[in-house]
Amino acid sequence: MESEVRTIVDAASARILTPREGECLVCYVFRQLGEFGCDGTPRFALTFRDRTAPRATALMERLGSMGACCCDCEVFNNAYTFASRPWITGAAFGADIGTGFESPEPVDLREEFGINEPPAKVFYLCCQFVRRGSTQPCPNWVRMGRW
């Protein structure tokens, strides 16, 4: 019984922690932080690199030069922010390919993001994909200006 439970848990954690096919580094880190939060380390950025782009040995140096040297949440505090038109949907398929958000009040995606969908309480950020082995962000993200 214990080995069956262990197998189920291992399979579920591998499914959750594995980057999706074509998913970019920033969308992956964003998705993982939504699931697990930040522990003060760059564990998700390193996991992405190790599983998707093992030859990107300078990734942490590059992120560090953008102000994201110490932990995953710094990627969003110092390095990247949403582009003016990220791929956000309220459609049901978003649950399969995107990172879910819940809002206490319906959000008008037309007004907020220029997306022609009715207001929704649950919507999804869907990665716009990058080539295999890339650690660059997809078009959902833009670099923050450094002061």
N, C-alpha and C positions, 0 to 999 in steps of 0.2 A: 504494500500500500504506500509506504513512504517513498519508494523509488518512482512510483507512478505520479505522485504529487510533485516530486522533484522534476520529473520530465516535463510535466505540464507547466510548471513555473519557469523552467529554463527556456522552454519554447516560447512562452508568452513574453518573457523579458527580451529574448533575442529578436522577436518580431517588433517590439516597441522600440528597442535601441538601435536597430539596423536602419541606416539611411535608406530612404525610398529610392527607387531607380530614377536617376536624373535629378534628385533633390540637391539643391545647393547648400553650401555650408551654413549660410545665415538662416535659411528656412529650417534646416535641421536643428540648429541651436535654439531657434525660436520655439520650435515644437517641443523639444526636450525640456526647456525651461518652463514651458506651460504645464508639462506633466510632472516634473520633479523639482523645479525650483533650482536656485543657485546654491552651491555649497562652498563658494569662495575659491573654486579652482576652475581651470579651463577644461574640465573633464569631457564635455560634449564636443568642443572643438577638436580635442585630441582624439576622441573616439571617431569622429567623422574622418579626420586625416588618416588614422590608422586603417580604417575599413574601406575608405573610398579613394584616397590619394596618398599612399604611403611614401611617394617620392617627394611630396611637398614638405621637405624638412625645414624650410624657412617660414612656415605658416605662423608660428608663434612670434617670430621676429616681426613679420609683416603686421600681424594684429597688434603687437606691442607698439609699433610705430604709429598706429592709429589711436592708441590710448586704451587698447583692450589687452593688456599684458597679463593680468592676474586672474581673471575669472570670466565665465561665460556671459554674465549680465553686462559686463563692460562693452561687449560687442554692440549692445543697443544703447548704452549710456554714452559711449564715446565714439564709436566707429560708424555704425549704420543706422539709418532711419527709413521709414516707408518712403517709397517713391510717390510721385503725385498720383499715379493710378496703379496701385498694386492689384493683382488678380484676386479679388474678393468676391465670393458668391454666397447667396443664401440658398442655393439649390441643393437638393438632396445628394447629388454626386460629390459635393464638397466634403462630406463626411468621410468618403473613401480616400480622397487625395489631398485633403487640406488639414489645416490646424484650426480647430473650432474655437469660437469666441461666444460667450453668452453675455447678453446685455439685459439689465433689469427692464429697460424700455425698448420698444422696437426702434431700430436704427434705420433711417432713410438712406439706403445705399446710393440712391440717385443724387441726393444732395451732398452727402459726405464724400463719396468717391467717384461720382459721375457714372455709376453703374445702373443700368436700366432694369432694376428688379424692385419688387414691392418691399416696403419696410419689413425687417425681420428682427427677431430677438436672438437668433443663433445664426452666425455666418462663419465663413471659412476662408482663411488665407491659403491660397493654392500656389505652390511653387511653380515658376515659369520654366524651370529646368535648365540645366547646364550640361556640358559635355562630360563624359565619364572622366574621372581623375582631376577635375577642376576644383579649386577651392575658392573660386570667384563667386560673388553673389549673383542671383538671377535678377531680372529687371524689376522685381518687387522692391528692391533696396537701392539706396543711394548713400554715398559716403557723406558723413557729417563734416561740416567745415571745422577745421581746427583753429582755435583762437591764438 
